[in-house]
Amino acid sequence: MRFSGLALKNLKPVIKVLPPGPLSREVVNEEYKLLFPPPRLYSIAVDSASNHLIKDLDGNMYIDFTSGGLECSLGHSVEIVAEKFGFKSQPLTSIDLERTTTATAVRLARRLTHLLKLKPEAYKLFFGVTLEDCVEVAARILEEYSGKRVFITTSHGYYGETSLCATLSGKDNPRREDGSATVIHAPAPYCYRCVFNVNPSECDVECVDFIENFIFENVVSVEEVAGVFIEPIMVRGGCIIPPEKYFRRLNELVEDYQITLIANEADVGLGRTGSWLASKRLGLKFHGVILKSSLAGGLPLSALIGESAVLNSVKYWAYPRRFHPTSCLAALQVIEYMMEHRIPENANKQGLLLKKKVNELAEEYDRIGDVRGLGLLVGVEIVENKLEKKSDSSMALKIVRECARRGLMLSVCGKSTVLFAPPLSVDAETVEESVTIFEGALGEVID
């Protein structure tokens, strides 16, 4: 049976064969012979998907609380938008910007600046295909705009997989060089594991002061800094949500030193936090912001929205020249759907319910060290015990895999944080069902 859009709204997971079933195993075995796949949490071959449900080749149905790896903010539901708005694929599937353009991109640019309450004359947009397109373009523009080649970012970030983007993703050394660019990582505002051993109630935002008092004094001069890249919420680094005072202090820093700041909202923009932009909700001021594939319901599209004064400084166009008009058209329909159905408001409402339910479990289980959440992003950090707070990555993996066996797909971010990131259109019944499955998995794998 194939899926049919919103008819699946209240369906629950069904496990007919213990995952991975024989048909999934057969496909996965062939895949490893022929392709180059990444490591996976579970060996499941997908047959079809719609809304919040995924069906595998063996007939099992799962609640997807990863939102397709944060690519499908409305769930697996492009056809829902298509049916509602009469969306049809354009004959133009790709555009070469050296030769032509399309009115669809202009319409989307105008719609986005209006939606995000940005003055059209003050901001310009660049459309790409991937997150890496926009990060690389932003970095090159900042180099040309400033004449400098040093970038400041934080640990626990994620900016993509190309060379410069991986360097910006703060996973390894605090200072790395990539071609012409130097990237320096400041400590992330990870309050649960503060590198300065400060209690959150006594925090004086030492992680921002570290940039000014240590990096600028001992590592690199502020006169060499081209810009700052920051994620309002460091999702893949552990669902790290900085306190608002962090952003107030960071705003002061970049303003005092006249540094350009780029906010990477690839995973959190357009409604997931209960606001169209997480930066606006958390009080972060930016000169540019990056959005990703959730913009077009999972179709390939990314966007860099930057101050016109910065983008107009470009003298030589050495950036990606292709994007997909069909994705731009899909993005227009996605935005209209989200506005009509008040999707950000739903994300805020269901996110409060999800966080409340998970916090109730945290009181019962010593293995849940911390619960962090904003909107429909909730991270559950798994530890050996609450007192010592030692990360337990193996237990986090066991919990996620047991959830999959019971029909719930979650992911692990950071070292040991189980991430709930459901589609933004999810209802309360599905949220409660997911927490029930999660609780059952906890009881099964925790001694």
C-alpha positions as CSV (number, residue, x, y, z in Angstrom):
1,M,0.0,0.0,0.0
2,R,1.3,3.4,-1.0
3,F,0.8,6.5,1.2
4,S,-1.7,9.2,0.5
5,G,-0.7,12.5,2.2
6,L,-2.6,13.8,5.2
7,A,-4.7,10.6,5.5
8,L,-1.8,9.3,7.6
9,K,-2.0,12.0,10.2
10,N,-3.0,9.8,13.2
11,L,-1.6,6.4,12.1
12,K,0.8,4.7,14.5
13,P,3.9,2.7,13.8
14,V,3.5,-0.9,12.8
15,I,6.3,-3.5,13.1
16,K,5.5,-6.6,11.1
17,V,9.0,-8.0,11.0
18,L,11.7,-7.3,13.5
19,P,13.9,-4.7,11.9
20,P,16.0,-5.0,9.8
21,G,13.8,-7.4,7.9
22,P,15.0,-9.7,5.1
23,L,14.2,-7.4,2.2
24,S,16.0,-4.5,3.9
25,R,19.0,-6.6,4.7
26,E,19.2,-7.8,1.1
27,V,19.2,-4.2,-0.2
28,V,21.7,-3.0,2.4
29,N,24.1,-5.9,1.6
30,E,23.9,-5.0,-2.1
31,E,24.4,-1.3,-1.4
32,Y,27.7,-2.0,0.4
33,K,28.9,-4.0,-2.6
34,L,28.0,-1.3,-5.1
35,L,27.9,2.1,-3.3
36,F,29.9,4.1,-0.8
37,P,27.4,4.7,2.0
38,P,28.1,6.4,5.4
39,P,27.8,4.5,8.7
40,R,24.2,4.2,9.8
41,L,22.3,3.8,13.0
42,Y,20.0,1.2,11.6
43,S,20.0,-0.9,8.4
44,I,16.5,-0.1,7.0
45,A,15.7,0.2,3.3
46,V,12.9,2.7,2.8
47,D,10.0,1.9,0.4
48,S,7.9,5.0,0.7
49,A,7.1,7.9,3.1
50,S,4.5,10.5,3.8
51,N,4.0,13.1,6.5
52,H,5.6,11.7,9.7
53,L,5.7,8.0,8.6
54,I,8.2,5.9,6.8
55,K,7.5,2.5,5.3
56,D,10.3,0.0,4.8
57,L,10.5,-2.8,2.2
58,D,9.4,-5.3,4.8
59,G,6.1,-3.5,5.5
60,N,7.2,-1.9,8.8
61,M,6.0,1.6,9.4
62,Y,8.0,4.1,11.6
63,I,7.4,7.5,13.1
64,D,10.2,9.6,11.6
65,F,11.2,12.0,14.4
66,T,14.4,13.1,12.5
67,S,12.4,15.0,9.8
68,G,14.4,13.2,7.1
69,G,17.7,14.4,8.7
70,L,16.2,17.9,9.2
71,E,15.7,18.2,5.5
72,C,11.9,17.9,5.4
73,S,10.4,20.4,7.9
74,L,6.8,19.5,6.9
75,G,7.6,15.8,6.9
76,H,7.7,13.6,3.8
77,S,4.9,15.6,2.3
78,V,5.8,17.5,-0.8
79,E,2.8,16.0,-2.4
80,I,0.6,17.6,0.2
81,V,1.8,21.0,-0.8
82,A,1.5,20.0,-4.4
83,E,-2.2,18.9,-4.1
84,K,-3.1,22.0,-2.1
85,F,-1.5,24.6,-4.4
86,G,-1.6,22.9,-7.7
87,F,2.2,22.7,-7.9
88,K,3.6,21.2,-11.1
89,S,7.2,20.7,-12.0
90,Q,8.5,23.4,-14.3
91,P,10.2,22.5,-17.5
92,L,13.2,24.4,-16.2
93,T,15.0,22.0,-13.9
94,S,18.3,23.9,-13.7
95,I,19.5,27.5,-14.5
96,D,22.9,28.7,-15.6
97,L,23.2,32.2,-14.0
98,E,25.8,33.2,-16.6
99,R,23.2,33.1,-19.3
100,T,19.7,33.3,-17.9
101,T,17.5,33.9,-14.9
102,T,14.0,33.1,-13.8
103,A,11.1,35.1,-12.3
104,T,10.5,32.3,-9.8
105,A,13.8,33.1,-8.0
106,V,12.9,36.8,-7.9
107,R,9.5,36.0,-6.4
108,L,11.0,33.8,-3.8
109,A,13.6,36.4,-2.9
110,R,10.9,39.0,-2.4
111,R,8.7,36.6,-0.4
112,L,11.6,35.6,1.9
113,T,12.6,39.2,2.7
114,H,9.0,40.0,3.5
115,L,8.5,36.9,5.6
116,L,11.6,37.5,7.6
117,K,10.8,41.3,8.0
118,L,14.0,42.4,6.2
119,K,14.0,45.5,4.1
120,P,14.4,44.4,0.4
121,E,16.7,47.2,-0.4
122,A,18.9,46.4,2.5
123,Y,19.4,42.7,1.8
124,K,20.1,40.5,-1.2
125,L,19.9,36.7,-1.7
126,F,22.0,34.0,-3.2
127,F,20.4,30.7,-4.0
128,G,22.4,27.5,-4.1
129,V,21.8,23.8,-4.1
130,T,23.6,22.7,-0.9
131,L,24.5,24.1,2.5
132,E,28.1,24.1,1.4
133,D,27.3,26.3,-1.5
134,C,26.1,29.1,0.8
135,V,28.8,28.7,3.4
136,E,31.6,28.8,0.8
137,V,30.0,31.8,-0.9
138,A,29.6,33.6,2.4
139,A,33.3,33.0,3.3
140,R,34.6,34.1,0.0
141,I,32.4,37.3,0.0
142,L,33.6,38.1,3.6
143,E,37.2,37.7,2.5
144,E,36.7,40.0,-0.5
145,Y,34.6,42.5,1.6
146,S,37.1,42.8,4.4
147,G,40.4,42.0,2.7
148,K,41.0,39.6,5.6
149,R,41.3,35.8,5.8
150,V,40.6,34.7,9.4
151,F,37.2,33.4,10.6
152,I,36.0,32.9,14.2
153,T,33.5,30.2,15.0
154,T,32.7,27.9,17.9
155,S,33.3,24.2,18.7
156,H,30.4,21.8,18.2
157,G,29.3,23.5,15.0
158,Y,28.3,22.1,11.7
159,Y,28.8,23.8,8.3
160,G,29.0,20.9,5.8
161,E,31.5,18.5,4.4
162,T,33.6,20.3,1.8
163,S,37.1,21.3,2.9
164,L,36.4,24.8,4.2
165,C,33.0,23.8,5.6
166,A,34.5,20.9,7.5
167,T,37.1,23.2,8.9
168,L,34.4,25.6,10.2
169,S,32.7,22.6,11.8
170,G,34.4,22.7,15.2
171,K,35.2,19.1,15.7
172,D,39.0,18.9,16.0
173,N,41.8,21.4,16.7
174,P,40.9,24.9,17.8
175,R,42.9,26.4,15.0
176,R,43.0,25.0,11.5
177,E,44.1,26.3,8.1
178,D,42.4,25.6,4.9
179,G,44.0,27.1,1.8
180,S,43.8,30.8,2.2
181,A,41.5,30.8,5.2
182,T,42.3,30.4,8.8
183,V,39.6,29.2,11.2
184,I,39.8,29.7,14.9
185,H,37.3,27.9,17.3
186,A,36.1,29.5,20.5
187,P,34.4,27.4,23.2
188,A,30.8,26.6,22.5
189,P,28.2,28.0,25.0
190,Y,27.6,24.5,26.2
191,C,26.2,25.3,29.7
192,Y,25.7,21.7,30.8
193,R,29.4,21.1,30.2
194,C,30.9,24.5,30.6
195,V,34.7,24.5,29.8
196,F,35.1,27.2,32.4
197,N,33.4,25.1,35.1
198,V,30.9,27.9,35.9
199,N,27.4,27.1,37.2
200,P,24.8,28.5,34.7
201,S,23.3,30.6,37.4
202,E,26.7,32.3,37.9
203,C,27.6,32.5,34.3
204,D,29.2,35.8,33.1
205,V,29.4,34.6,29.5
206,E,33.1,33.7,29.8
207,C,32.9,31.9,26.4
208,V,32.4,35.2,24.6
209,D,35.0,37.0,26.7
210,F,37.4,34.3,25.7
211,I,37.3,35.6,22.1
212,E,38.2,39.1,23.2
213,N,40.5,38.4,26.0
214,F,42.4,35.3,24.8
215,I,41.9,34.9,21.0
216,F,42.4,38.5,20.1
217,E,45.2,39.0,22.6
218,N,47.1,35.7,22.0
219,V,46.1,34.0,18.8
220,V,45.2,36.5,16.1
221,S,44.7,40.2,15.9
222,V,41.1,41.4,15.5
223,E,42.4,43.4,12.5
224,E,42.9,40.1,10.7
225,V,39.3,38.8,11.2
226,A,37.1,38.6,8.2
227,G,34.0,37.5,10.0
228,V,32.2,35.3,12.6
229,F,30.1,32.2,11.8
230,I,27.7,31.1,14.4
231,E,24.8,28.6,14.8
232,P,22.0,30.0,17.0
233,I,21.5,26.4,18.1
234,M,24.3,23.8,17.6
235,V,22.0,20.9,16.6
236,R,24.5,18.4,15.4
237,G,27.0,19.2,18.1
238,G,24.5,18.1,20.8
239,C,21.5,20.3,20.5
240,I,23.3,23.1,22.4
241,I,21.0,26.1,23.0
242,P,22.9,29.1,24.3
243,P,21.3,31.4,26.9
244,E,20.0,34.8,25.6
245,K,22.8,36.6,27.5
246,Y,25.3,34.8,25.3
247,F,23.8,36.5,22.2
248,R,23.6,39.9,23.9
249,R,27.3,39.7,24.7
250,L,28.2,38.4,21.2
251,N,26.2,41.2,19.6
252,E,28.2,43.7,21.6
253,L,31.5,42.1,20.6
254,V,30.9,42.2,16.9
255,E,29.5,45.7,17.1
256,D,32.4,47.0,19.1
257,Y,34.9,45.5,16.7
258,Q,32.8,46.0,13.5
259,I,33.0,42.3,12.6
260,T,30.5,40.8,10.1
261,L,28.5,37.9,11.5
262,I,26.8,35.1,9.5
263,A,24.1,33.0,11.3
264,N,23.9,29.4,10.0
265,E,20.2,28.5,10.4
266,A,20.4,25.5,8.1
267,D,18.9,23.2,10.7
268,V,16.7,25.6,12.7
269,G,15.4,28.2,10.3
270,L,11.8,28.6,9.0
271,G,9.7,27.6,11.9
272,R,11.4,24.8,13.8
273,T,12.0,26.8,16.9
274,G,8.5,28.3,16.9
275,S,9.8,31.4,15.1
276,W,10.6,32.0,11.4
277,L,14.3,32.5,12.5
278,A,15.9,31.1,15.6
279,S,18.2,34.2,15.6
280,K,15.3,36.5,16.0
281,R,13.8,34.5,18.8
282,L,17.1,34.2,20.7
283,G,18.2,37.8,20.1
284,L,21.1,37.3,17.7
285,K,21.8,40.1,15.3
286,F,23.3,39.1,12.0
287,H,24.6,40.6,8.8
288,G,23.8,37.4,6.9
289,V,21.8,34.2,7.4
290,I,21.9,30.8,5.8
291,L,18.9,28.6,5.1
292,K,18.8,25.1,3.7
293,S,16.7,22.3,2.1
294,S,13.8,22.5,4.6
295,L,13.0,25.8,2.7
296,A,11.8,23.7,-0.3
297,G,10.3,20.7,1.6
298,G,13.4,18.6,1.0
299,L,14.1,19.5,-2.6
300,P,17.7,20.8,-3.2
301,L,17.8,24.5,-2.4
302,S,19.8,26.7,0.0
303,A,19.8,30.4,0.5
304,L,22.3,33.1,1.7
305,I,20.5,36.3,2.7
306,G,23.1,39.1,3.3
307,E,23.3,42.8,3.7
308,S,23.4,44.5,0.3
309,A,26.5,46.5,1.3
310,V,28.4,43.3,1.9
311,L,27.2,41.4,-1.2
312,N,27.6,44.4,-3.5
313,S,31.4,44.5,-2.6
314,V,31.9,41.4,-4.9
315,K,34.0,42.4,-7.9
316,Y,34.6,39.0,-9.5
317,W,31.9,36.3,-9.5
318,A,33.7,33.1,-8.5
319,Y,30.7,31.3,-7.0
320,P,28.3,28.5,-8.0
321,R,26.2,29.5,-11.0
322,R,23.4,26.9,-10.9
323,F,20.2,26.5,-8.9
324,H,16.9,24.8,-9.5
325,P,13.8,26.9,-10.4
326,T,11.6,24.0,-9.5
327,S,12.9,24.1,-6.0
328,C,12.3,27.8,-5.8
329,L,8.7,27.2,-6.9
330,A,8.3,24.5,-4.2
331,A,9.7,26.9,-1.6
332,L,7.0,29.4,-2.4
333,Q,4.4,26.8,-1.9
334,V,6.0,25.5,1.3
335,I,6.0,29.0,2.7
336,E,2.3,29.6,1.8
337,Y,1.4,26.2,3.4
338,M,3.3,27.0,6.6
339,M,1.6,30.4,6.9
340,E,-1.9,29.2,6.2
341,H,-1.5,26.3,8.7
342,R,0.4,28.4,11.3
343,I,3.2,25.9,11.3
344,P,5.6,27.9,13.6
345,E,2.9,28.2,16.2
346,N,2.3,24.5,16.0
347,A,6.0,23.8,16.4
348,N,6.1,26.0,19.5
349,K,3.0,24.3,21.0
350,Q,4.0,20.7,20.3
351,G,7.6,21.4,21.3
352,L,6.4,22.5,24.7
353,L,4.5,19.3,25.1
354,L,7.4,17.2,23.9
355,K,9.9,18.9,26.3
356,K,7.5,18.6,29.2
357,K,7.0,14.8,28.6
358,V,10.7,14.2,28.2
359,N,11.5,16.2,31.4
360,E,9.1,14.0,33.3
361,L,11.1,11.0,32.1
362,A,14.3,12.8,33.2
363,E,13.1,12.9,36.8
364,E,12.7,9.1,36.7
365,Y,15.9,8.0,34.9
366,D,19.3,8.7,36.3
367,R,20.7,8.1,32.8
368,I,19.1,11.3,31.4
369,G,21.6,14.0,32.4
370,D,20.0,17.0,30.7
371,V,17.1,17.9,28.5
372,R,17.5,20.9,26.1
373,G,14.8,22.1,23.7
374,L,13.3,25.0,21.8
375,G,10.3,24.4,19.6
376,L,10.4,21.0,17.9
377,L,14.1,20.4,18.7
378,V,14.6,18.5,21.9
379,G,17.9,17.0,22.9
380,V,18.2,14.3,25.6
381,E,21.7,13.9,26.9
382,I,22.5,10.4,28.0
383,V,25.0,10.0,30.8
384,E,26.3,7.2,33.1
385,N,24.7,9.0,36.0
386,K,23.5,12.5,36.8
387,L,26.1,13.2,39.5
388,E,29.2,12.6,37.4
389,K,27.7,13.6,34.0
390,K,30.0,11.3,32.0
391,S,28.7,10.9,28.5
392,D,27.5,7.4,27.5
393,S,27.5,7.3,23.7
394,S,27.1,3.5,23.6
395,M,23.9,3.7,25.7
396,A,22.6,6.5,23.5
397,L,23.0,4.3,20.4
398,K,21.3,1.4,22.2
399,I,18.3,3.6,23.0
400,V,18.0,4.9,19.5
401,R,18.2,1.4,18.0
402,E,15.7,0.0,20.4
403,C,13.4,2.9,19.5
404,A,13.7,1.9,15.8
405,R,12.8,-1.7,16.7
406,R,9.6,-0.3,18.2
407,G,8.8,2.0,15.3
408,L,10.4,5.3,16.2
409,M,13.3,6.9,14.3
410,L,15.5,9.2,16.3
411,S,19.1,10.3,15.9
412,V,22.2,10.9,18.0
413,C,24.0,14.2,18.0
414,G,27.1,15.3,19.8
415,K,28.6,12.6,21.9
416,S,25.5,11.1,23.5
417,T,22.5,13.3,22.9
418,V,19.3,11.7,21.6
419,L,17.6,14.2,19.2
420,F,13.9,14.6,18.7
421,A,13.3,16.7,15.6
422,P,9.8,15.8,14.3
423,P,8.1,17.3,11.3
424,L,6.7,20.8,12.2
425,S,3.1,19.7,11.4
426,V,3.2,16.9,14.0
427,D,0.1,16.6,16.3
428,A,-0.1,16.0,20.0
429,E,-1.1,12.4,19.7
430,T,2.0,11.6,17.7
431,V,4.2,13.4,20.2
432,E,2.8,11.5,23.1
433,E,3.1,8.2,21.1
434,S,6.7,8.9,20.4
435,V,7.5,9.6,24.1
436,T,5.7,6.4,25.1
437,I,7.9,4.4,22.7
438,F,11.0,6.3,23.9
439,E,10.1,5.4,27.5
440,G,9.6,1.8,26.6
441,A,13.1,1.7,24.9
442,L,14.7,3.3,28.0
443,G,13.1,0.6,30.2
444,E,14.4,-2.1,27.9
445,V,18.0,-1.1,27.6
446,I,18.8,0.6,30.9
447,D,19.7,-1.9,33.6
